Amino acid sequence: MSKKKEEMKIAGKHYEMIRKPIITEKSMKGSEFGHVTFQVPLDANKTEIKEAVEALFKVTVLSVNTVVVKGKVKSFRGVQGKRSDYKKAIVKLAEGNSIDITVGV
């Protein structure tokens, strides 16, 4: 019974790790070469991201590249504010593996 609880915690952690796919023109070009782009938490590391993608999508991950995107300063009605920073993870999948993130869009 404790093993099931541990597996549930791990699965929940994996769902929190992958926030949403990033669907832009640049990320779609990368999909031709087996790259998939996700938004992940700022405190996530490459090993955790790799484990989460492999567990959730049942694929083999070759590498993970990350970049922190700084939020832009925007003004609204004369008041300046800053958008939140976020981390972007570019995941390279093994040959023959694919993730169709455009389903349901």
N, C-alpha and C positions, 0 to 999 in steps of 0.2 A: 504494500500500500504506500510505503514511503517512496518507492521508486516512481510510482505514477505521479505523486505530488511533485517530485523533482522534475520529471519530464514536463509537467504542466508549467512549472516556473520557467524552465528553459524556453518553452514555446512562447510564453508570454513575453519573455525578454527579447526573443527574436522578432516578434511583431512590433515591439517598441523601437527596435533598432532601425527598421526600414520605415521611414515616415511616409514618403510618397515618391513615385518616379518623376524624374524631371524630363518633360517632353518639350524639347526645343529643336530647332532646325539642326543645330550643332550636335546634339545628342542623338538625333535620328541618323545623321551621317555615320556616327560611331557604331550604330547597331548593325551596319553592313559588315563590320569587322569583328562582331561578337562582343561589343562593349554595351553595357547597360548603365544608365546613370540614375542614382537615387539620392534623395535628401535624407540625411542621417543626423542624429544628435551631435552637438558640438563636442561632447566628451567621448564619442565613440572612437575606437581605434581600428586599425585595419584587420586585425585578427577577429575581433567581434563581428565586424561587418561581413567578413568572409564566411564565418560560421552561420550567421543569420541567413545569408542568401542561399547557402548550400542546404540548410535545413528547410527553409520555407519553399523554395522553388525546385528542390531535388536536382540540382545541376552541379557541375564541377567548376570551381573558380580557379583561374590561373593566377590572377593578380588583382590587387585593389589599389587604386590611386585616389588620394583625397585632397581636397582644397577647401579652405575656409573662405566663403564669399562674404565680404563686408557689406553691411546694409547701407543703403544710400540715405543721404540727408534730404528730406523733403519738407516743403512748407505747405501748410494748409491754413487758409484764412490768416495769414501773417504770423502764424506760430510755427517755429521750426521743430521738426521731430526727426527721429532716425528709425529706419526700418531695422528689424532684427537681423543679426548675423546668422548664417547657417553654414553647415558643412555639406559638401557635395562629394559623393563617392562614385568613381567610375570603375565599374567591375568588368574585368575581362573574363569571358567564359571560355571553356575548353571547346575544341573543334567538335561540332555536332550537337552542342547544347544551345538552347535558345530560350529566351523569356519573352513572351508576347505581352508587353505592357500596354499596348493600345487596345486590348479587348476591354469593352465596357466603357470606352471613352466616348 
